[in-house]
Amino acid sequence: MKAVSPRYLLILLAAVLAALALWAMRPAGGGIVLSDVTAAPISGEPGAVGIFLKIANDGGADRLIAATSSAAQSATLASAPAVGLSIPAGSHPALAPDGAFIRLAGLDGALDDGRTIPVTLNFEHAGALNIRARLTDPKTKGAAGQFGLFGIGDICRVGEGEPAPAIALVATAAEDGWRIDVVAEEFTFAPDMADGPHVPGFGHGHLYLNGLKLQRLYDASAHIGQLPPGRHEVRVTLNTNDHRAYVVDDTPVTAQAMIEVR
């Protein structure tokens, strides 16, 4: 039998080490990656903060079922159903001030700008993912406030003689998820006008799933990836070019549709 040369063994060893390195660098949590993690004090609640972050799910449908923190007495998923937050397959949602977020209460010590807070997010399939949230200074960054859907930001009351937007939603099953169509009246989706001055009747939408902010809408249709089994609420709100919520007769312009996944 011919002996294996040392040079060949070195090449084989390098290949194995490279493969192990790539395996170690794979995204944690079965395709879920968390980023842009921040925290902000909640007004009027000493020792309480909201945790906000981006979720990149390049895998299948999952569910965020709980959050914990060794630095807080309690951690809850605010503005979320009791069963947790569904994370669609192939989606990039966010825990955001204007949607579902993590609420920590009973933190000790000063909530100073720059302090980091350990948090663990528990997913149904991806398991436990550990993060650290950096506190922002509400006095300089406008972070403090009442969070949750319609809980932050300014509003735009439709004036007399201006277009009064109204919407309805249609959810249709698709091969790889769901198609969401927004049927709008007296409103135009205007991607080219985003971040610009307010023009009555123009703007964009925000798409939510069970309170979780999925994305901004600059078109009348959107796609939601495959979902975990259960009943899901899809909601769209309308916003002006300068990101204020449209309000008609003291009521935010919003619509919802239900999706049943068996």
Secondary structure, DSSP 4 states (H G I P E B T S, - for coil): -PPPPHHHHHHHHHHHHHHHHHHHTSPTTTTEEEEEEEEEEBTT-TT-EEEEEEEEE-SS-EEEEEEE-TTSSEEEEETS-TT-EEE-TTB--EE-TTS-EEEEE---S---TT-EEEEEEEETTTEEEEEEEEEP-HHHH---B--STT-SS-EEEPPTTS---EEEEEEEEETTEEEEEEEEES-EE-GGGTTS---TTEEEEEEEETTEEEEEESSSEEEEE---SEEEEEEEEEE-TTSPEEEETTEE-EEEEEEEE-
